[in-house]
């Protein structure tokens, strides 16, 4: 299914706070580094998943 969808889709629309984002804005966001905070109910399960 996903491979068929990939063949059909040639472009995408990105939204930022309900407003269409330009390709330049998306490119800048992808190039910027960012920190992520991930929490879990069970830290013993989270560790192996993130590695």
Secondary structure as UniProt FT lines:
FT   HELIX           2..8
FT   STRAND          14..16
FT   TURN            17..18
FT   STRAND          19..21
FT   HELIX           23..31
FT   HELIX           43..50
//
